[in-house]
């Protein structure tokens, strides 16, 4: 096992990777272990209260991942604990059909989207390794970034513009366009009175607003 130290203030395991460090949350370790234990039918793998925020807890995480890798489930897509099952089913269906989609991510507690314009349009793939997590792969690329599955508010079919999945709390971004005094970018897009983007012409501003409200518009139009 790599060298691990505990950071109780930030609730993290700090892992020495040789040429740097990576961090892993105590709660993440617990939730992954318990999900793996439940899916494998292995209560012996599960966390106890004494395991939380301890080196023994991280070792349990490593043991759980190893057990997953020895099971047939390692050939399936692995979703983060807390992923909505409807969202997971939709992502897996899109992956199997190689369907181009657009993801809307944000705060599931409030339904507010994050207004992400990068790494949100493409097809669904999955990573290699023991835990094969879903990836968003842009057109022309062979790899992509891991999807924050627990933060999905919407999955939109690119061809039709229809929602394949919509979180029950999702709220379209409340955006407005107003002129500004800036010579280079005289059009501002505001959210709750705060500027979130500025553009050279109102057409790009309108395309940005439409995209952020779920329309299937190529981001390159306004970027």
Secondary structure, 3 states (H helix, E strand, C coil): CCCEEEECCCCEEEEECCCCEEEEEHHHHHHHHHHHHHHHCCHHHCCCHHHCCCHHHHHHHHHHHHHHHCCHHHHCEECCCCCCHHHHHHHHHHHHHCCCEEEEEEECCCCEECCCCCCCEEEEEECCCCCEEEEEECCCCCCCEECCHHHEEEEEECCCCCEEEECCCCECCCEEEEECCCCCCCEEEEECCEEEEEECCHHHHHHHHHHHCCCCCCHHHCC
